């Protein structure tokens, strides 16, 4: 691919090589290179291996809406919509297993229940992502 890229570049066509054999690609001297640490032969991941969605209430809220939006536009959603990592579902399972009951199952309440500090950002997208990650890690560590 590196030699093909050099030929295309010489003829005015811009290219980007995605590869996992850094030493070989760099030796060939391509114009633009993105290193991927996936196994050799699969620089973009395993074929047909779709992404896994994650979020708080992803199963009940995000997945149905994303699925409907992609369907409406006739596009393929490269994610396993019916098997998300859902911290709401994980929390319900964990609390049923341990016999604990938080005041409710909102993300902020669950973070307090599991002693996860919330940043001063308040309720914004990035803070929610960080809180969801911390909550998922905490629950899976205790499983």
C-alpha positions in Angstrom: 0.0 0.0 0.0 2.9 2.4 0.7 4.1 2.2 -2.9 0.6 2.6 -4.3 0.2 5.7 -2.0 3.5 7.2 -3.3 2.4 6.6 -6.9 -1.0 8.2 -6.3 0.6 11.2 -4.5 3.1 11.6 -7.4 0.0 12.0 -9.7 -1.7 14.6 -7.6 -4.0 12.3 -5.6 -3.8 12.8 -1.8 -3.7 9.7 0.3 -3.5 8.6 4.0 -2.1 5.2 4.8 -3.5 3.5 7.9 -1.1 0.7 9.0 0.2 -1.4 11.8 3.7 -2.0 10.5 5.2 1.4 11.3 8.8 0.6 10.4 7.8 -0.7 6.9 5.5 2.2 6.1 8.0 4.8 7.4 10.8 3.2 5.3 8.7 3.6 2.2 8.2 7.3 3.0 4.5 8.0 2.5 3.1 11.5 2.7 0.5 10.9 5.4 0.5 7.9 7.8 -1.8 7.0 10.7 -0.4 4.3 12.9 -2.9 1.7 14.2 -1.9 -0.8 16.9 -4.4 -3.4 15.7 -3.1 -6.9 14.6 -1.3 -7.0 11.3 -3.7 -7.3 8.4 -6.5 -5.6 10.3 -5.5 -1.9 10.6 -9.1 -0.8 11.1 -10.1 -3.6 13.5 -11.5 -7.1 12.9 -13.9 -7.3 9.9 -17.6 -7.3 10.8 -16.7 -6.4 14.5 -19.0 -3.6 15.3 -18.7 -1.0 18.0 -20.5 -1.4 21.4 -22.5 1.6 22.5 -22.2 2.7 26.1 -24.1 5.1 28.3 -26.5 5.6 31.2 -29.9 4.3 30.1 -28.4 3.5 26.6 -30.7 0.5 26.2 -33.9 2.5 26.8 -33.0 5.9 25.4 -29.9 6.2 23.2 -30.0 2.9 21.2 -33.7 3.2 20.0 -33.1 6.8 19.0 -29.9 6.1 17.2 -31.4 3.1 15.5 -34.4 5.1 14.3 -32.3 7.9 13.0 -30.0 5.6 11.0 -33.0 3.7 9.7 -34.7 6.9 8.6 -31.7 7.9 6.6 -31.2 4.4 5.2 -27.8 4.1 6.8 -26.0 1.2 8.5 -25.3 1.8 12.2 -22.0 0.1 12.9 -22.8 -0.8 16.5 -24.5 -3.6 18.4 -27.6 -1.6 19.4 -29.2 -4.4 21.5 -26.1 -5.1 23.7 -25.0 -1.7 25.0 -22.9 -1.3 28.1 -25.7 0.4 30.1 -24.8 1.7 33.5 -28.5 1.9 34.4 -28.9 -1.8 33.8 -25.6 -2.6 35.5 -26.8 -0.5 38.5 -30.1 -2.3 38.7 -28.4 -5.7 38.6 -25.7 -4.7 41.2 -28.3 -3.2 43.6 -30.5 -6.3 43.3 -27.5 -8.6 43.9 -26.2 -6.7 46.9 -29.6 -5.7 48.4 -28.7 -2.0 48.3 -31.2 0.7 47.1 -30.2 4.2 46.0 -32.8 7.0 46.3 -33.2 6.7 42.5 -31.3 5.5 39.5 -30.3 8.9 38.0 -26.6 9.1 37.1 -25.8 11.7 39.7 -27.6 9.8 42.5 -25.8 6.6 41.5 -22.4 8.4 41.5 -23.2 9.5 45.1 -24.3 6.0 46.1 -21.1 4.5 44.8 -18.9 7.4 46.2 -17.8 8.6 42.8 -16.8 12.3 43.0 -18.6 14.5 40.4 -16.6 17.4 38.9 -17.6 21.0 39.3 -18.7 21.1 35.7 -22.2 20.2 36.7 -24.5 18.5 34.3 -22.9 18.7 30.9 -22.0 16.1 28.2 -18.4 15.6 29.1 -19.0 15.4 32.8 -21.7 12.8 32.2 -19.4 10.8 30.0 -16.7 10.8 32.8 -19.3 9.9 35.4 -20.7 7.1 33.3 -17.2 5.6 32.8 -16.4 5.9 36.5 -19.7 4.2 37.4 -19.2 1.4 34.9 -15.7 0.7 36.2 -16.9 0.8 39.9 -19.7 -1.7 39.3 -17.6 -4.0 37.2 -14.8 -4.0 39.7 -17.3 -5.0 42.5 -18.8 -7.8 40.4 
